[in-house]
């Protein structure tokens, strides 16, 4: 069940409530008993980190761990080698399919003539 944040427009009291999606929002403020409570828009408060299924099962050997919080050094250093490797890999597969379509139209033209 999600946790929702609420705020009272009269007294400014904020509180959280664990409730189902189908439950009605509270109307009365628990601090001042006024009927001016509104649901607040909040971001989810969880982060997937640590060694888990991605680190052990799907991550390639060449990829390095990156800390998503510190974007100043880790991402720049980690992206530079990855881009160079991916460019080399992309160039090889593109060259091979480009040669195949050229040969196929030639064969289809000779078959059709």
C-alpha positions as CSV (number, residue, x, y, z in Angstrom):
1,X,0.0,0.0,0.0
2,X,1.3,3.5,-0.8
3,X,2.0,6.2,1.7
4,X,0.4,9.5,0.9
5,X,1.4,12.9,2.3
6,X,-1.3,15.4,3.4
7,X,-1.2,19.0,4.4
8,X,-3.7,21.3,6.2
9,X,-4.4,24.6,4.5
10,X,-5.5,26.2,7.8
11,X,-2.7,25.4,10.2
12,X,0.0,24.1,7.9
13,X,0.2,20.7,9.7
14,X,1.6,17.9,7.4
15,X,1.1,14.2,8.0
16,X,1.4,10.9,6.1
17,X,-1.1,8.1,5.9
18,X,-0.8,4.5,4.7
19,X,-3.9,3.8,2.7
20,X,-5.2,1.8,-0.3
21,X,-5.8,3.6,-3.6
22,X,-9.5,3.0,-3.2
23,X,-9.6,4.6,0.3
24,X,-11.0,8.1,0.6
25,X,-8.6,10.8,1.5
26,X,-8.9,12.3,5.0
27,X,-10.9,15.5,5.1
28,X,-10.4,16.7,8.8
29,X,-6.9,17.8,10.0
30,X,-5.8,15.8,13.1
31,X,-4.1,18.9,14.6
32,X,-6.8,21.7,14.2
33,X,-9.9,19.7,13.3
34,X,-10.6,21.9,10.2
35,X,-11.8,20.4,7.0
36,X,-9.0,21.9,4.8
37,X,-6.8,18.8,4.2
38,X,-5.3,18.2,0.7
39,X,-3.1,15.5,-0.7
40,X,0.4,16.6,-1.5
41,X,2.3,15.5,-4.6
42,X,5.4,13.6,-3.5
43,X,8.2,11.6,-5.2
44,X,8.8,7.9,-4.5
45,X,11.4,7.4,-1.7
46,X,13.2,4.2,-2.8
47,X,16.4,3.5,-4.7
48,X,17.7,0.2,-6.1
49,X,21.3,0.0,-5.2
50,X,23.9,-2.5,-4.2
51,X,24.8,-5.8,-5.8
52,X,21.7,-7.5,-7.1
53,X,20.5,-9.5,-10.0
54,X,21.7,-7.0,-12.6
55,X,25.3,-6.9,-11.1
56,X,25.6,-10.6,-11.0
57,X,23.5,-11.9,-13.9
58,X,23.3,-9.4,-16.7
59,X,26.1,-6.8,-16.5
60,X,28.8,-7.2,-19.1
61,X,32.4,-7.6,-17.9
62,X,33.5,-4.3,-19.5
63,X,30.9,-2.1,-17.7
64,X,32.0,-0.4,-14.5
65,X,30.0,0.5,-11.4
66,X,28.7,4.0,-11.4
67,X,27.4,6.0,-8.5
68,X,24.3,7.8,-9.7
69,X,24.5,10.4,-6.9
70,X,28.0,11.7,-7.8
71,X,27.7,12.6,-11.5
72,X,30.7,14.8,-11.6
73,X,33.5,12.3,-12.1
74,X,32.2,8.7,-12.3
75,X,29.8,9.1,-15.2
76,X,32.2,11.1,-17.4
77,X,35.1,8.6,-16.8
78,X,32.8,5.6,-17.3
79,X,31.1,6.9,-20.4
80,X,34.2,7.7,-22.4
81,X,35.6,4.1,-22.8
82,X,32.1,2.7,-23.3
83,X,31.4,5.2,-26.2
84,X,34.6,4.2,-27.9
85,X,33.9,0.5,-27.6
86,X,30.3,0.9,-28.8
87,X,31.4,3.0,-31.8
88,X,33.7,0.2,-32.9
89,X,31.1,-2.4,-32.4
90,X,28.4,-0.4,-34.3
91,X,30.7,0.2,-37.3
92,X,31.3,-3.5,-37.9
93,X,27.7,-4.6,-38.0
94,X,26.6,-1.7,-40.1
95,X,29.3,-2.5,-42.7
96,X,28.2,-6.1,-43.1
97,X,24.4,-5.5,-43.6
98,X,25.2,-2.6,-46.0
99,X,27.1,-5.1,-48.3
100,X,24.3,-7.7,-48.2
101,X,21.5,-5.5,-49.4
102,X,23.6,-4.3,-52.3
103,X,24.2,-7.9,-53.5
104,X,20.5,-8.9,-53.0
105,X,19.1,-6.3,-55.5
106,X,21.7,-7.4,-58.1
107,X,20.6,-11.0,-57.7
108,X,16.9,-10.0,-57.9
109,X,17.6,-8.0,-61.1
110,X,19.3,-10.9,-62.8
111,X,16.6,-13.3,-61.8
112,X,13.9,-10.9,-63.0
113,X,15.6,-10.2,-66.4
